Amino acid sequence: MNQQEGILIIGGGVIGVASAYYLAGQGRPVTLIEKEDICAGSSHGNAGLIANGLAIPMAAPGVLRQGLKWLLDAESPFYIKPRLNLDLMRWLWQFRGACNEKKMRQSIAVLLSLGQASFDLFDDLLDKEKLEFGYERKGRLILFTSEAAFEKAVPDTVLLREYGVDSTLLDADGARQIEPNVQPAVTHGIYAADYGHVIPDRFVHELARVAKERGVNFKTGTAVLGFETTGRQISSLITSQGVFTPNQVVLAAGAWSPVIARHLKLRIPIQPAKGYSVTYKRPLASPRLPLSLSERKIAVTPMGDRLRFTSTLELAGYDPSINQWRLAAIRRAIHEYLPGMEELEQTAVWSGYRPATPDDLPIIGRSEAFENLILATGHGTLGMTQGLITGKLVSQIIGEERPSIDLAPLRVERFH
């Protein structure tokens, strides 16, 4: 790379690849580095949802009370492994500060603007490119097996209607009209229309293929070892495969972003939130559209000839071990809601780190510390949803265009 030209992107997940795609579309020289392979991390085994309707942040009123109940339950949907860690303590304090109605409502508006923008970009992408990644827009059906759980969910549905989110409350018969193949135990449903879904690894690889055809240089197996800086400029990036001297750096390394940022003495408030998925060959009794098994907090997504079950957030640090209790909880829940799942043929078990911010909003924008550093990270469970719009915003920031989304609520400085 020449000192005076070139953009270097750190991270080969959906955010980094989408950024490379849009920057290449502007005719800019781009190199993307990834310590493993393209789409090797959280972008690989997730639920594949394009979730415009999932707009109530994790940081919301009442979550702290619920969190105390979940804290020591290894099977709970949001488990925090007790440990002395200053970064975790800071994150939890900031999370506490975001758990109020005012901030929740501000976040809802931002999340919906990001979601709708990505929906529009998916339509535009499919118009312009010959891509096949299993994109469908059928909505999502949330299933309930108890009256109490359904009644608890109704206020969230009413709240989102204030923001124009299209959803329908259903009794048992209404839920079965949309998805006939559910257990008799299902008593209610909520149909959310503003959902699409993709086969996530195929989507990222297809986007990377087009970006490569447009000149993006992909360098996998390339780990970041450090930076050299001159004043408020990153002058070079030291990696396991040599030294790069770009004029712009995009940090899009997901849950690993704070680890890399430490080389620059920057603190990014992201915790690695481990998630799990189990994928099976798609049975004849497979659901026709994405489902949410409400009481168990499990997402079900049909993906071509596969059926994926995704669950949980576990704040346990960078612990690569797989919690077998979590997998067992997923497998048990399948039979509570769906019949015909007795002979499932498992094809993959996955766990990965989602980059969770305290307020559940991503971090997108130019760093105040370094003039040629752009942050594009912290998308939590919504990386697939927000990938395209984030890539577009990165290209607008570097092109000095007016961003299509207001970046003020997304800047990392909001935490300082």
N, C-alpha and C positions, 0 to 999 in steps of 0.2 A: 504493500500500500504506500502511496505517496503521501508525504507529510501534509500537503496542501489540498488533498482531495480524498474522497472516499468516506463512507459511512460504515461503521462497524457495529453490528448488532450482537449482543451477548444473550444467547438463549434460543433454543430450537424448538420451542413449543408453539402453540397457536398464536401467541402474541408476537413473538419474534418473527415467525414466518409471515404472518399477516403484515407486519411492518415492512419486511423485505419485499413483499409483493407490491405494496402501494408505492414504496420508494422506487422500485425498479420501473414501475409504470410511469414515473416522472423522468425516467432516463438517467437516474443517478447511479454511480458506482457503489455497490453494496457488498460487503462481506459479512456473513453470519457465522459465528462460532458457537459450538455446542460441545460440552464436555463429554457427552455420550453420543447418542444418535438422534436424528430428527424425531420429534414426538416420542421421546423415551420416558418422559415424566408424567405429570398430571394430565397432560393433553391426551394421553393414550387410553387410559382405562376408565374414564369418567362416564357419566350418564348420557352425554351427547345431546343435551337439551339446549335449545335456543329459547330461553325462558324470559320472554318479555313480561309475562304476568307474575314472575317471582320477584316482587319488588319491595317486600317488607324486609328490612335488613335484620340480620341476626341480633344486632344491638337494638333492642326495642324494650319498651316498658314491660316489666314483669319477668324478663329473661333472667335477671340476676337471682330472683327467688327460685325460679325453676332450676337454675344452674346449681344452686346449693344442693338440690335433691339429686341432680345428675352427677355431681362432682366425683363421688367415690364409687359410682356404678360403672363397672367396666363394660357393660352392655348398653349404656345410655347413648342417645344420639349425639350428645355433645359432652365428651369426657375430657376432663383436664387432669393429667397425671400430676399428683402433688409432687413438687420439687422446688428447691431453692434456686431460682434463676432470675437475675435482675431484669433481663429483657422481657421475660414472661410477666414479672410483677408490673413493669411499666405498661405492658400491653393490656393487662387486666384493669389497671387503673384508668387507662384511656377508654377501654371498652365500657367500664362503669360510667364514665362521663358521657358516652354516646347513648346510653339507655334511657332516653327520655323522649316524650312525644314530639317536642319541637324538632329535635335532630332527626328522629325517625321520619317525620313528614318531609323534611328537607331531602333526606336520602331517597325516599320513595320517588320523588320527582326526578332526581338525578338518575336513578336506576332505570326508570321507565324511558327517559330520553335516550340513554345508552342502548337499551333493548330495542326500541323502535328504530333507531338509526341502524343497528345491525340487521334487523329484518329487511330494511330497505336495501342495505348493501348486499345481502344474500340474493335478493331479486336481481340487482344490478350485476352481480358476479355471474349468475346463471345465464343472464342475457348475453354477457360478453365472452365467457369462456366455456369451453367444452369440458366440463368437469362432471364426474360421477362420484358422489360420496353419500348416497342414500338420503338426501334431503327430502323430508316430508313435513307438511304443515297441517297436522290433524288435531292440534290442541292437546290437552292433557286432562285425564280424569283422576281426581283424588277420591279414594275409596275409604269408607269408614265402617267399622264394625261395632260402633257404640254410639248411642244417642248423645252421650256426654261429650265425646270427642268432636262430633259434628257441631254441636251447639257452641263449643269453644272456638271452632274455626269460622263460624258465621260472621263475627265482628270484623275479622280480617278481610273477608269477602266484601262486606259492606264498605269498609274503609277504602279498598282499592277501587271500588266503583266510583268513588269521588274523583278519582284520577283517570277515569275512562277505561278501566280494565274490564273486559267483557268476561263475565263468569255467571254460571247458572247453578242454583241450588237444586238438588235432586233428591227424591226419595229412592227407595230400593228399586222400584220399577223403572224410574227414570235413569238410574245408573246402569241398569241392565239393558235398556234400549241402546245406550251408547256402547257398552261392552257387555255382551251377554255372558261371557265366560268368567263369572265370578262365583265365589262360594255363597251359600245361603246366609252365612253370617254377616254379609255386607248389608248394611241398613240404610246408608246414605251415600251420596256422592256430590262432588262439586266439579263441574266441567269448566275448565279455563281454556278459552279459545286462542289466546295469544301465546301459543307454544309451537315450536317446530322441533325437529330432531334430526341429527346426522349420525353417521358412523364416524366417530371423532378422529381416529387415527387415519382413516382414509381421507377425510377432509383435509387434515394438515398436510399429508403427503401429496395430495393433489395440488394444493396451493403452493407447496414447495416446488413441485415439478414445473408449474407455470413460471414461478419466480426464477428458477434456474434457467429456463428457456430464455428469459429476458435478461440474463447476464449476472444474476446474483451468484456469488462465490460462496458455496457452503463448505465449511471446514468443521467436520465432526471429530470427536476424540481430542478436542482442544480445550484444555482447562485454563481458566484465568489464574495466574500466579501473583499478579500485582500490577501497579500502575506507576508511571512517572508523570509528575505534574510540574507545570510552570505557572506560578501564580494561580489564576482561576481557570486554567486550561489543563485538560488531560493531554499530555504530549505523546504518550505511548502506552501501549498495553502489552504486558509481558505474559506470555502464555506457554503452555507445555510444547507448543509447536513453533515457537519463535516470537519475535516482537512485531507488533503492528503499530503504525503511526497514522491513525485516522484523523480527520478533522471534526467528526461528530461521532459520539458513542451513544448507543441506545441500550440501556440496561433493562432487559426483558427476560430475566432468569427465574421468574416465578418465586417459589419459596426459597430459592437460593440467593435471591437478590440481596438480602441484608448481609449475608456472608461475604459476597463479593464487594458490597459497598463499604465494608469495614476496611478494605485496603485503601480506601479514599478517606477514611476517618469519618464516614457518614453513618448516621443511625437511621435505618428505615424500619418503622414499626410493623413488621410482618412476622407472624408466627406460622410455622409449618403445621397445617391442620391435616392430619393424615385421614385419608378416605379409603374405602375398600369397595371392590366390586367383584362379583362372581358372574361369569359368562357361561351360558349353556348353548348347545345346539337348540335351535328354535323348535319347540314341540308343536304338534298339530293343534293343541289347545292354546296356543300363544295368544296373548292380547293383541288387538289390532292397532292400538295407539299407546303412547306412553301413559303410565299410571304412577300414582303416588299411594303407597300403603300407609295411610296417615298415622295411625297409632304407632307404627314401627319405624316411621321416618325412612322409608325405603323407596327409592325410585326404580321403576321397571321400564326398560326401553327396548322395543323390538328394533333390531339392527340387521336388516337383510336376513340371512339364515341363522342369526344368533339372537339370543334373548339375554339382556344384561340386567342384573340387580345391583344397585349401588346404594351405599349407606354410610352414615356416620361422619362426624368430625371428632378427631382425637388430638388434643394439644398435648403431645408427649415429646416435643423436641424432634430432633433428627434421628429418631429411633427406627431403624429399618425392619425390625421384627414384625411379624404378622400376628395379630391378636386372634387366636383361634376362637375365643368367645364371640368376637364380632362376626366371624364367618358363620358360626353356628346359629347366631341370632338371625342373620339374613336367611339362612336355609329354613329355619323354623317358620319365619313369617310368610314365606312363599305359600305354604299350604293353608295358612289361615285365611287367605284372600282368594287364591286361585286354584281351581280344580285341574286335574290332568297333569300335575307336575310331579308325579310319583317316580317316573323313570327318566328324569332329566340327565342328559349326558354333558358333564362339565367339560369346558374347553379351556378355561383360564381363570385364575385367581390373581387379583392385582391389588396392590396398595400403593398410594402415592401421596405426595404432599401438596395440598392446596395452599396458596399464599394468602393468608387471612390478615386483613387489617382490622383495627379496633372498631371502625365504624361501618365496615362491610362495603366501603366504596374503594375502587381501584386508585392507584397512584399514577397519574399521568401528567407529565409536564416537564419543562426544563428546570434543571436544578439551579438553585440560587448560589450554591457553593462552587459549581463548575459550569462555565458558560457553554461548553460543548458537550454537556451530559444531559440526555433526555431519559427520564424514568418512565417505564411502562410496565407496571407490575402490580401485585396485590389484588388480583381479581377474584380471590376466594373460590367459590363454587361456580362462578359465572364466566370462566375463561372462554368457553365456547360461545356463550351469548355475546360477550363483549369483544371478542377477538378482532373481528373485521373493523368495527368502529375504532378500536384502539389503534390498529395499524393505520387506518386513515388519518387519525389525529396526529400520530407520529409524523406522517408524511407532510401534514399541514404545518406542524411546528417547524420542521426542518426547512420546508419551503417558504416559511414566513408568511403563510396564508392565514386568513381569519379562521380559527377552528370552528368546525360545524357544531361542536358542543362547548358550552362554557367550561373552561378548565379550572376556574377558581375553586370549586368544591373538591377538585381532584388533586390539587397540588400537595406534595409531601409536607410543605410548610404548615399546613393546617394542624398538624400534630405538635408543632413547636410552640 
